[in-house]
Amino acid sequence: MAKLTNILKSDITKGVAIGLGVAAAGLLLTPALRPVTRGAMKSGILLFEKGREWMAEASESLEDLVAEVRAELAEQRFADEAVFEEDGDIEDAMETAAATAEEAQG
């Protein structure tokens, strides 16, 4: 009887008992936790997709902003380099600048 008492008090036996208890509890709780786990996974996937959407919108806005700045720079360069004729044909120069800006926007 003393040997059985020593075995039940040993750390190894306690560890095995705790491991078996956790495994049994896991098997019993798995069906109950499945809907909660599915709900959490569903929320995670939806958040991930929403994050991707936000990043795409931010990227598109940034690309639009870069295109606008490039168009402005092209227009300024053209205006700086333009040599106007003496009769003041400014309208042609502005049309050309606008066309250059549109090309820069792509």
Residue pairs with C-beta under 8 A, 6 or more apart in sequence:
7 13
67 104
67 105
67 106
68 105
70 104
70 105
71 101
71 102
71 104
71 105
72 101
73 104
74 97
74 100
74 101
74 103
74 104
75 97
75 98
75 100
75 101
78 93
78 96
78 97
78 100
79 93
79 97
82 93
82 96
82 97
84 90
84 93
